[in-house]
Amino acid sequence: MNLKLDRQRMAYLWRRGGNWLTFLLCWVVSAAIIGAIESSAQNRELIEETAKAAEAQAMEEMLLEVKTEINDTEVRAHLDQLVTLMKNAEFSRVWGLAESRFDDHVEVLRMKMKLLRDEFTVVRAALPPGDREGRQVADRLVTLLTDNRTLAVFDQVAQHSLHLAEEATQERQVEEDWEHFSSWEIGGSLHYVSTIFTTIGYGATTPTTPGGKFLTILMVVTLIPFFLHCLCSSAADINTLIDSLLGVSSQYDDLEDLTAEDRASNSRARREARWKGAMILLGVVTAHLFLSSLYHLATTGWNYGDVLYYEFVNYSTIGFGDLVPQDEPSVAGAILKNLVVKIPAAILLMTVFLRILPAIS
């Protein structure tokens, strides 16, 4: 007897919020796990390998584009050999081992100076004899370009430019890495998991490690059904409450001793309660949608047309990902937006659906 009472009490507590508390706990734990997986050293190595592969792929595509402009048969055959080499599975790894610094930059500069010297020699010869100032400038340039000290200056400038370019590349890489890894801080992870169980799936953040992808699959097959269970239980409770407020819940029992007239009256009361409740719910949905749009209008800087478009896309859980508020990947944004906007929206829509389901089935 006591065991039966305990089960009933557990079922009551589960129905009265225990399911939601358990679900929210699963949400937080899942976010922490996938954030740890995607921020691991393994993931950093995977990103670097992916970047190298993308660079090799870009080079291959560029060569294929140039191929259409080459008429020489031998040159085209040589290009085909390069493309075939780039398709080798080991090419990306070997390519990544190369450095961007060239040890023979002095010789390259020397050749450039010779070309410049020859060019200004031609310019000097082409100037009219009366252009004394122009010829003097050209003579001075040719003299300077012959001096090895000019080569040393150019070499220093080239090294400095190379150093600045490398620093800029490193800073850009750090920014790109931080942008990726910051998306797997706890706020970004909470946001990502919420896009799974709400089935919105913006696509702005996706896992790259095998562990992250496997966990995502696991969340799809567990959190989505769990979320739907919570939605259905809350929607059923809300519909019961609406029926009670409309004063027709007591007429919902089809007792065997009811007369035909009572049965007809009971059926009319059900239909009236169904549609009255649906109208109430649609009013609540409209109010919630309006308040949500005002919130996003104040926090995103979008125009109202974009905000309204985003609200309907978000409500329908389509989630194109073309518009995503910047505050959503933060801890406060992920929690606030889901508890105040997305989860209530899902509950309201499920409540409306369950309410009108008997009429459309």
FIMI-603537 format. One line per field, with one value per residue: x, z, y of N, C-alpha, C in turn; residue in one letter. Coordinates in pm, whole numbers, m for minus. Atoms other than C-alpha are relative to their C-alpha. Layout:
BEGIN
n.c1 = [X|...]
n.c3 = [Z|...]
n.c2 = [Y|...]
ca.c1 = [X|...]
ca.c3 = [Z|...]
ca.c2 = [Y|...]
c.c1 = [X|...]
c.c3 = [Z|...]
c.c2 = [Y|...]
resn = [A|...]
This chain:
BEGIN
n.c1 = [83|m90|m71|94|13|m125|0|97|m57|m106|65|59|m110|m55|93|12|m123|m120|m50|m69|m125|m92|m37|m93|m128|m60|m43|m124|m105|m34|m75|m134|m77|m37|m92|m132|m50|m33|m107|m118|m118|28|80|m87|m77|92|27|m118|m2|108|m42|m100|72|75|m98|m37|117|11|m103|42|108|m59|m68|100|54|m103|m18|84|m59|m129|14|m115|30|m97|27|123|m35|m75|99|73|m85|8|132|0|m79|76|109|m59|46|m108|m45|32|m92|m133|10|3|m132|m81|0|28|m122|m86|m139|m69|67|m100|m18|121|m10|m106|57|95|m79|m54|110|27|m112|16|117|m30|m98|83|69|m97|m31|118|25|m63|m125|24|58|m117|39|52|m110|m79|73|m14|m139|m18|68|m81|m118|42|41|m120|m72|43|63|143|49|13|119|117|6|54|142|72|10|95|135|32|27|134|99|11|72|141|55|14|111|124|23|43|139|85|4|78|140|52|m1|92|135|19|9|125|115|17|40|142|75|m4|87|139|43|29|126|112|m7|m22|m120|m46|m114|m112|m101|12|m116|m99|m66|86|73|107|104|70|83|113|95|60|95|115|88|44|54|120|118|20|59|138|75|23|96|134|55|36|113|120|38|55|134|89|25|91|133|53|37|120|111|61|m76|87|88|m79|10|108|55|90|141|43|101|m47|m5|m117|m119|m10|m42|m139|m80|m6|m85|m138|m40|m11|m118|m119|m29|m25|m136|m93|m7|m77|m139|m53|m23|m123|m110|m21|m60|m137|m76|m18|m97|m129|m50|m46|m127|m103|m16|m81|m132|m74|m26|63|125|112|30|m90|35|123|m40|m75|90|81|m91|m38|119|28|m118|m70|m136|m88|m134|m45|6|m17|m39|m135|m2|45|m104|m48|69|127|86|47|98|115|77|71|101|102|49|10|74|142|60|24|111|124|36|42|131|97|9|75|137|78|m22|125|84|m59|m34]
n.c3 = [0|m7|127|96|m32|38|145|35|m37|96|127|m18|m1|136|85|m49|16|m8|135|50|m73|52|136|m7|m46|117|90|m51|3|140|47|m59|61|139|m3|m35|113|115|m36|m33|87|119|92|59|105|109|70|79|114|89|66|100|110|72|78|115|87|69|104|107|75|75|115|96|67|93|107|115|72|55|131|23|m41|m98|m126|m56|m53|m124|m101|m41|m94|m128|m58|m45|m122|m109|m41|m83|m138|m83|45|m100|m114|42|27|m127|m60|64|m62|95|18|107|m31|112|31|45|143|67|3|94|134|16|18|136|89|m16|57|146|37|m7|106|120|m22|18|143|72|m32|97|m51|m72|m133|m81|m135|9|26|m123|m92|52|m24|m143|m30|53|m86|m129|19|23|m128|m87|m120|31|m18|m143|m46|48|m74|m133|17|30|m123|m89|56|m26|m144|m23|59|m86|m121|36|21|m131|m70|63|m39|m140|m2|52|m100|m115|41|m2|m132|m88|25|m83|m142|m53|62|136|m6|m38|117|102|m42|9|140|33|m52|54|143|79|77|85|81|m21|m75|23|m54|98|m45|2|m126|2|94|m61|m108|64|38|m124|m48|90|m25|m140|m49|74|m57|m137|10|46|m115|m90|67|0|m135|m35|84|m53|m124|34|57|m111|m74|80|m8|m133|m5|82|m73|73|m22|m59|104|94|m29|71|m85|76|m29|58|106|130|m8|m80|80|99|m74|m37|121|31|m100|34|117|m40|m84|84|82|m89|m50|109|19|m113|21|110|m54|m80|96|64|m99|m23|121|5|m104|43|108|m61|m66|102|63|m89|m29|120|94|129|24|m48|100|m24|m130|17|80|m88|m99|62|33|m128|m53|80|m19|127|m33|117|m43|61|m107|m132|m96|m51|m143|m25|m45|m135|m102|m31|118|26|m102|2|124|3|m105|13|137|86|m63|m9|134|35|m83|50|128|m27|m64|107|86|m69|m21|124|63|19|105|134|20]
n.c2 = [m120|m115|m8|m56|m142|m65|m12|m104|m129|m27|m36|m134|m97|m1|m73|m138|m76|83|29|m118|m16|102|m40|m114|54|67|m108|m59|102|23|m117|5|109|m28|m113|52|79|m84|m93|80|m13|80|m81|m100|66|31|m125|m31|91|m41|m123|37|67|m103|m77|83|7|m130|m2|91|m65|m110|58|47|m117|m50|98|m34|m113|43|64|87|137|46|m71|59|131|m25|m42|121|73|m71|26|140|5|m64|88|104|m14|m50|m132|m102|13|m45|m143|m70|m1|m103|m133|m108|m80|48|m30|m64|m126|m96|23|m49|m146|m36|9|m111|m122|1|m35|m143|m74|5|m80|m142|m29|m25|m127|m107|m14|m50|m141|m92|m59|m123|29|26|42|136|90|9|90|137|40|25|126|110|11|56|139|79|6|109|m55|m8|136|23|m74|72|125|m32|m33|124|79|m67|24|140|12|m57|90|117|m40|m17|134|63|m66|43|138|m1|m48|105|106|m46|m5|137|60|m72|51|119|m33|56|m66|51|141|2|m45|106|110|m45|4|140|51|m77|32|m121|32|m109|40|m92|76|144|73|44|123|120|9|m98|44|113|m52|m68|106|50|m101|m1|114|1|m127|m41|67|m45|m133|16|51|m113|m89|60|3|m138|m40|66|m68|m131|21|36|m123|m83|62|m27|m141|m17|61|111|124|100|53|78|142|68|104|87|m26|m128|9|m48|m147|m35|27|m108|m119|21|m14|m144|m64|32|m78|m140|m13|19|m117|m114|16|m25|m145|m53|35|m80|m134|6|16|m131|m89|46|m30|m145|m37|52|m86|m124|30|12|m131|m83|58|41|m108|30|m69|83|103|113|59|78|117|90|58|106|109|60|66|120|84|21|m39|m8|m38|m125|m99|60|m103|18|32|137|93|m29|80|m67|3|136|39|m90|11|128|9|m105|m14|117|110|m37|3|140|49|m60|61|136|m8|m28|118|104|m43|9|131|79|m56|19|142]
ca.c1 = [0|278|465|155|117|484|447|138|320|620|391|215|544|673|362|370|714|951|973|1069|1332|1485|1477|1648|1916|1974|1999|2272|2467|2453|2575|2867|2972|2960|3131|3417|3445|3444|3692|3947|4297|4179|3927|4194|4405|4100|4028|4387|4369|4038|4186|4481|4248|4037|4350|4454|4101|4099|4427|4291|3977|4188|4401|4093|3958|4288|4293|4011|4222|4532|4564|4908|4863|5184|5100|4751|4902|5141|4850|4663|4960|4947|4574|4621|4890|4664|4395|4636|4520|4862|4890|4714|4938|5258|5141|5080|5441|5571|5662|5553|5905|6134|6508|6598|6415|6742|6793|6436|6489|6811|6621|6349|6612|6772|6434|6372|6722|6665|6324|6457|6749|6489|6298|6614|6689|6332|6337|6408|6757|6606|6446|6755|6577|6392|6713|6895|6622|6639|7020|7003|6751|6967|7269|7082|6940|7293|7418|7406|7310|6980|6940|7000|6734|6484|6571|6500|6171|6073|6153|5959|5660|5681|5692|5385|5203|5283|5163|4841|4790|4850|4611|4348|4395|4366|4046|3905|4002|3855|3535|3502|3601|3403|3096|3155|3173|2883|2654|2717|2681|2349|2232|2342|2166|1850|1847|1842|1555|1344|1431|1516|1870|2008|2323|2543|2725|2793|3021|3343|3480|3353|3262|3060|2877|2798|2670|2454|2295|2237|2071|1850|1714|1674|1620|1368|1128|1182|1102|790|679|719|533|243|205|208|m26|m272|m264|m325|m618|m766|m731|m900|m1187|m1225|m1230|m1494|m1707|m1761|m1516|m1788|m1986|m1705|m1793|m1995|m2192|m2396|m2713|m2718|m3020|m2987|m3064|m2796|m2548|m2624|m2587|m2262|m2130|m2222|m2051|m1737|m1731|m1793|m1524|m1282|m1318|m1348|m1032|m864|m952|m813|m493|m453|m490|m217|5|m46|37|344|459|412|604|880|908|934|1213|1406|1340|1502|1800|1896|1884|1687|1397|1050|1003|1310|1204|857|1007|1245|964|751|1050|1149|794|760|1100|1222|1533|1691|1986|2000|1902|2032|2035|2387|2284|2161|2500|2560|2466|2199|2071|2052|1866|1645|1547|1457|1270|1083|1049|1121|995|673|615|651|413|152|165|140|m158|m337|m258|m391|m699|m802|m678|m1018|m1182|m938|m887]
ca.c3 = [0|96|m224|m426|m245|m304|m674|m691|m509|m741|m1044|m902|m836|m1180|m1343|m1132|m1238|m1170|m1538|m1622|m1348|m1472|m1829|m1737|m1550|m1860|m2066|m1845|m1817|m2193|m2259|m2018|m2176|m2538|m2449|m2289|m2589|m2852|m2660|m2624|m2770|m3010|m3154|m3204|m3404|m3606|m3691|m3806|m4026|m4169|m4245|m4426|m4628|m4717|m4832|m5054|m5189|m5272|m5460|m5655|m5751|m5858|m6083|m6242|m6313|m6474|m6684|m6904|m7001|m7102|m7467|m7454|m7442|m7250|m6988|m6945|m6897|m6636|m6456|m6455|m6280|m6010|m5958|m5936|m5673|m5469|m5464|m5287|m4930|m4789|m4976|m4709|m4435|m4632|m4742|m4380|m4292|m4523|m4389|m4551|m4513|m4817|m4753|m5099|m5064|m5116|m5456|m5546|m5451|m5652|m5960|m5899|m5866|m6194|m6364|m6216|m6317|m6674|m6678|m6566|m6808|m7086|m6930|m6920|m7284|m7383|m7215|m7449|m7419|m7296|m6995|m6778|m6444|m6552|m6685|m6361|m6155|m6381|m6359|m5981|m5966|m6186|m5967|m5645|m5786|m5869|m5513|m5282|m4993|m5168|m5176|m4800|m4746|m4962|m4782|m4445|m4572|m4709|m4380|m4187|m4421|m4386|m4007|m4008|m4239|m4013|m3705|m3884|m3986|m3631|m3487|m3741|m3657|m3285|m3349|m3558|m3296|m3017|m3214|m3250|m2899|m2734|m2902|m2681|m2355|m2126|m2274|m2631|m2534|m2359|m2668|m2900|m2695|m2682|m3062|m3065|m2829|m2964|m3316|m3425|m3534|m3660|m3788|m3669|m3431|m3518|m3364|m3540|m3325|m3355|m2985|m3030|m3329|m3145|m2843|m3074|m3214|m2859|m2765|m3072|m2981|m2608|m2542|m2820|m2702|m2341|m2438|m2624|m2315|m2100|m2357|m2378|m2002|m1954|m2247|m2104|m1764|m1923|m2125|m1810|m1633|m1919|m1918|m1546|m1585|m1856|m1615|m1846|m1711|m1512|m1832|m1999|m1841|m2068|m1810|m1931|m1764|m1956|m2177|m2547|m2469|m2203|m2443|m2709|m2450|m2332|m2692|m2751|m2428|m2538|m2874|m2720|m2459|m2726|m2946|m2662|m2514|m2856|m2891|m2544|m2629|m2961|m2774|m2533|m2824|m2995|m2676|m2614|m2973|m2949|m2620|m2757|m3067|m2850|m2651|m2966|m3117|m2812|m2789|m3150|m3334|m3617|m3786|m3690|m4019|m3953|m3590|m3691|m3954|m3694|m3440|m3682|m3803|m3440|m3332|m3614|m3514|m3874|m3769|m4102|m3916|m4128|m3823|m3481|m3183|m3052|m2688|m2734|m2697|m2357|m2032|m1946|m2304|m2343|m2015|m2033|m2397|m2352|m2024|m2123|m2500|m2670|m2421|m2340|m2715|m2764|m2472|m2608|m2958|m2823|m2608|m2910|m3115|m2851|m2806|m3172|m3250|m3182|m3426|m3710|m3658]
ca.c2 = [0|240|152|234|568|647|576|794|1073|1043|1051|1358|1540|1440|1580|1898|2013|1727|1646|2004|2021|1695|1821|2150|1955|1738|2058|2205|1877|1817|2172|2129|1799|1910|2238|2046|1812|2086|2305|2025|2018|1748|1991|2259|2012|1913|2276|2329|2020|2138|2480|2322|2101|2406|2595|2305|2278|2650|2615|2320|2514|2813|2592|2439|2787|2892|2575|2701|3002|2798|2705|2542|2163|2098|2363|2216|1870|2010|2175|1844|1685|1954|1902|1525|1576|1804|1537|1303|1236|1330|1660|1869|1731|1790|2134|2232|2155|2427|2774|3098|3246|3220|3195|3324|3655|3846|3685|3763|4127|4134|4020|4278|4553|4446|4465|4809|4925|4807|4974|5311|5283|5260|5550|5763|5690|5775|6117|6409|6565|6889|6721|6756|6723|6408|6251|6339|6164|5859|5854|5875|5589|5369|5447|5371|5049|4938|4992|4688|4917|4976|4601|4589|4857|4671|4350|4513|4653|4313|4140|4402|4364|3987|4019|4245|4006|3712|3903|3996|3634|3513|3773|3677|3310|3384|3580|3296|3038|3250|3303|2926|2827|3107|2958|2653|2846|2753|3019|2911|2546|2610|2795|2514|2244|2455|2479|2099|2025|2313|2184|2541|2451|2782|2615|2903|2665|2303|2037|1942|1660|1301|1310|1628|1487|1163|1356|1567|1251|1128|1458|1444|1100|1177|1547|1606|1329|1439|1798|1688|1492|1803|2014|1770|1737|2116|2168|1912|2086|2425|2292|2136|2470|2655|2406|2457|2835|2804|2599|2303|2048|1874|1822|1630|1297|1071|880|584|707|1037|1091|1169|1533|1541|1382|1647|1922|1771|1757|2124|2224|2044|2218|2559|2504|2384|2691|2941|2802|2812|3180|3252|3070|3250|3578|3472|3361|3699|3888|3674|3717|4094|4124|3905|4123|4435|4271|4182|4524|4684|4444|4368|4699|4535|4707|4586|4402|4188|4138|4022|3791|3647|3593|3391|3189|3127|3039|2789|2637|2669|2861|2964|3116|3432|3638|3534|3777|3834|3785|3428|3251|3419|3244|3503|3513|3137|3088|3397|3357|2991|3024|3341|3319|2988|2729|2925|2965|2590|2520|2762|2617|2263|2365|2512|2202|1959|2172|2177|1824|1657|1896|1830|1457]
c.c1 = [87|77|m88|m17|126|8|m95|56|111|m59|m59|109|63|m87|m8|133|127|59|77|134|105|47|101|137|72|53|136|116|46|84|142|86|44|92|141|61|48|111|131|114|m21|m77|85|81|m89|m31|118|8|m107|39|102|m66|m77|94|42|m115|m17|104|m39|m109|54|70|m98|m65|98|14|m80|59|133|m22|114|m27|95|m23|m125|29|77|m95|m79|81|m5|m133|m8|77|m78|m114|51|m37|106|41|m26|96|138|0|4|134|88|m15|m26|123|88|144|72|m61|100|23|m120|3|106|m52|m99|74|59|m108|m34|110|m9|m116|32|113|m73|m72|95|30|m117|m29|70|126|m21|m56|114|m37|m51|111|89|m65|16|141|21|m65|81|122|m35|m37|118|76|m57|m65|m150|m65|m21|m123|m126|m20|m60|m148|m82|m18|m101|m143|m44|m36|m139|m109|m20|m76|m149|m68|m24|m117|m134|m34|m47|m145|m95|m13|m87|m149|m61|m11|m91|m143|m28|26|m140|m123|m27|m44|m146|m88|m7|m95|m147|m50|m28|m137|m120|m14|14|122|46|111|119|114|m25|124|94|70|m94|m81|m115|m113|m80|m93|m122|m107|m73|m103|m125|m100|m49|m66|m126|m124|m30|m67|m146|m89|m35|m102|m141|m62|m42|m119|m130|m48|m62|m140|m101|m36|m96|m141|m65|m45|m126|m122|m66|71|m88|m92|75|m10|m120|m51|m105|m147|m47|m103|58|12|123|129|21|48|147|93|13|93|148|49|19|126|127|35|19|142|104|16|81|150|62|25|128|122|32|69|146|90|31|105|140|61|48|135|113|22|92|143|83|40|m57|m121|m115|m39|87|m35|m123|27|71|m94|m81|87|39|m117|m26|113|70|147|94|144|51|m3|8|42|136|4|m36|111|57|m79|m138|m96|m57|m109|m125|m86|m78|m111|m114|m61|m23|m81|m147|m69|m33|m118|m133|m45|m47|m139|m109|m21|m84|m147|m85|15|m128|m86|53|33|m124]
c.c3 = [0|m130|m108|21|m42|m151|m47|30|m98|m135|8|m6|m139|m91|38|m3|9|m134|m58|71|m49|m140|1|49|m114|m100|42|m8|m143|m56|55|m67|m141|m8|31|m116|m112|29|29|m98|m129|m102|m66|m115|m121|m82|m89|m123|m103|m78|m110|m120|m84|m87|m125|m100|m80|m111|m118|m86|m85|m125|m107|m75|m104|m121|m124|m84|m66|m131|m28|57|108|137|67|62|131|111|50|100|139|71|52|130|118|49|85|147|91|m36|106|117|m36|m24|131|69|m55|76|m108|m27|m110|29|m111|m35|m49|m151|m79|m11|m101|m145|m25|m23|m140|m101|9|m63|m153|m45|1|m95|m130|12|m23|m147|m76|29|m101|60|81|140|94|139|1|m19|124|102|m44|22|147|41|m47|88|133|m12|m29|131|88|130|m21|16|148|57|m41|75|139|m7|m24|125|97|m48|25|146|33|m54|86|129|m28|m20|132|78|m57|38|144|12|m49|99|118|m33|5|143|97|m23|80|147|46|m61|m140|m4|38|m119|m106|36|m10|m144|m46|51|m43|m150|m87|m89|m94|m94|15|76|m24|55|m112|41|m10|128|6|m91|57|111|m56|m43|123|54|m87|37|146|43|m74|49|143|1|m44|113|96|m60|9|138|44|m81|49|129|m28|m58|108|81|m75|5|135|12|m82|62|m70|26|57|m102|m98|22|m72|86|m78|22|m54|m109|m130|0|77|m80|m104|66|38|m120|m39|95|m29|m116|36|83|m84|m74|84|55|m107|m25|112|m22|m115|43|82|m91|m66|95|26|m118|m9|103|m37|m110|55|68|m103|m74|83|15|m124|m92|m138|m20|33|m99|20|132|m14|m79|89|99|m60|m38|127|59|m73|10|m132|18|m119|40|m64|99|134|97|63|146|28|45|139|100|30|m118|m26|99|m9|m124|m6|103|m19|m139|m67|61|20|m136|m41|80|m53|m131|18|64|m103|m86|67|15|m127|m68|m15|m113|m139|m27|m39]
c.c2 = [126|19|62|150|76|19|110|139|40|43|140|106|12|84|148|75|m81|m32|118|21|m101|36|114|m45|m71|102|55|m101|m27|115|m2|m106|35|120|m45|m78|90|99|m72|26|m78|82|107|m60|m29|125|38|m89|38|124|m30|m66|102|84|m77|m9|129|11|m88|64|114|m52|m47|116|55|m91|36|112|m37|m75|m98|m139|m49|65|m57|m137|14|41|m120|m82|65|m30|m143|m16|56|m88|m117|25|61|143|107|m5|53|151|81|7|111|132|104|85|m63|43|75|134|106|m13|49|151|45|m3|115|131|7|38|148|85|2|88|148|40|30|133|117|23|60|147|90|63|127|m21|m38|m52|m144|m100|m15|m94|m144|m51|m36|m132|m119|m22|m65|m148|m92|m25|m112|50|20|m137|m32|71|m74|m131|23|31|m126|m86|61|m24|m144|m23|53|m91|m124|33|15|m134|m71|60|m43|m143|m10|45|m107|m114|41|4|m139|m52|75|m44|m125|29|m43|66|m49|m144|m14|40|m110|m114|40|1|m142|m40|83|m21|126|m17|109|m43|91|m68|m148|m70|m43|m128|m118|m14|97|m39|m117|47|74|m100|m51|99|5|m110|m6|131|44|m75|43|137|m7|m53|114|96|m56|0|140|47|m62|68|136|m14|m39|124|90|m54|30|145|28|m67|m115|m132|m110|m64|m89|m150|m59|m115|m79|34|135|m26|52|150|46|m23|111|128|m8|20|147|73|m27|86|147|23|m11|128|126|m6|28|150|66|m26|80|144|5|m13|134|96|m38|32|149|45|m49|86|134|m19|m7|132|89|m51|m34|114|m26|90|m95|m109|m123|m70|m88|m127|m103|m69|m115|m120|m76|m79|m132|m102|m33|34|4|33|127|115|m73|111|m30|m42|m146|m94|31|m84|60|m9|m138|m41|86|m22|m131|m7|100|4|m135|m114|37|m1|m143|m57|53|m64|m144|m2|26|m125|m110|40|m17|m135|m80|52|m27|m146|m80]
resn = [M|N|L|K|L|D|R|Q|R|M|A|Y|L|W|R|R|G|G|N|W|L|T|F|L|L|C|W|V|V|S|A|A|I|I|G|A|I|E|S|S|A|Q|N|R|E|L|I|E|E|T|A|K|A|A|E|A|Q|A|M|E|E|M|L|L|E|V|K|T|E|I|N|D|T|E|V|R|A|H|L|D|Q|L|V|T|L|M|K|N|A|E|F|S|R|V|W|G|L|A|E|S|R|F|D|D|H|V|E|V|L|R|M|K|M|K|L|L|R|D|E|F|T|V|V|R|A|A|L|P|P|G|D|R|E|G|R|Q|V|A|D|R|L|V|T|L|L|T|D|N|R|T|L|A|V|F|D|Q|V|A|Q|H|S|L|H|L|A|E|E|A|T|Q|E|R|Q|V|E|E|D|W|E|H|F|S|S|W|E|I|G|G|S|L|H|Y|V|S|T|I|F|T|T|I|G|Y|G|A|T|T|P|T|T|P|G|G|K|F|L|T|I|L|M|V|V|T|L|I|P|F|F|L|H|C|L|C|S|S|A|A|D|I|N|T|L|I|D|S|L|L|G|V|S|S|Q|Y|D|D|L|E|D|L|T|A|E|D|R|A|S|N|S|R|A|R|R|E|A|R|W|K|G|A|M|I|L|L|G|V|V|T|A|H|L|F|L|S|S|L|Y|H|L|A|T|T|G|W|N|Y|G|D|V|L|Y|Y|E|F|V|N|Y|S|T|I|G|F|G|D|L|V|P|Q|D|E|P|S|V|A|G|A|I|L|K|N|L|V|V|K|I|P|A|A|I|L|L|M|T|V|F|L|R|I|L|P|A|I|S]
